[in-house]
Amino acid sequence: MSYRQQRWQKRLAPLLIPLSWIYSSVVRIRNLMFAAGILKTEHFGFPVISVGNITAGGSGKTPFTMWLAQQLRVDFPKLVIVSRGYGRAGRGVKIVSDGTSVL
């Protein structure tokens, strides 16, 4: 790490530590609300795998998802991938494949 980066870290740390406490508190309260049944979880009749973080782009989620789908296709022939679509402004469902071809 360069000297310049270390300087910035030292300047930002006092600001980021209180923000991390606030974030931690919000997450703990949210988790307690799930545990208490105030917030409900959704249950499906099939396995669900979530890939990635919705706020982090460019980390290789799409290629990994494609690879994972290829690996799972043998055991789960009716495998479905759901994506909101990068930069999508519209709403609703758009079907992009019928399982045999791209629509």
Secondary structure as the mmCIF struct_conf table of DSSP 4:
data_model
#
loop_
_struct_conf.conf_type_id
_struct_conf.id
_struct_conf.beg_label_comp_id
_struct_conf.beg_label_asym_id
_struct_conf.beg_label_seq_id
_struct_conf.end_label_comp_id
_struct_conf.end_label_asym_id
_struct_conf.end_label_seq_id
HELX_RH_AL_P HELX_RH_AL_P1 TYR A 3 ALA A 36
TURN_TY1_P TURN_TY1_P1 GLY A 37 GLY A 37
BEND BEND1 ILE A 38 LEU A 39
HELX_LH_PP_P HELX_LH_PP_P1 LYS A 40 GLU A 42
BEND BEND2 GLY A 45 PHE A 46
BEND BEND3 GLY A 52 GLY A 52
TURN_TY1_P TURN_TY1_P2 ILE A 54 THR A 55
BEND BEND4 GLY A 58 GLY A 60
HELX_RH_AL_P HELX_RH_AL_P2 LYS A 61 LEU A 72
TURN_TY1_P TURN_TY1_P3 ARG A 73 ASP A 75
TURN_TY1_P TURN_TY1_P4 PRO A 77 LYS A 78
TURN_TY1_P TURN_TY1_P5 TYR A 86 GLY A 87
BEND BEND5 GLY A 92 GLY A 92
STRN STRN1 SER A 97 SER A 97
BEND BEND6 GLY A 99 SER A 101
STRN STRN2 VAL A 102 VAL A 102
#
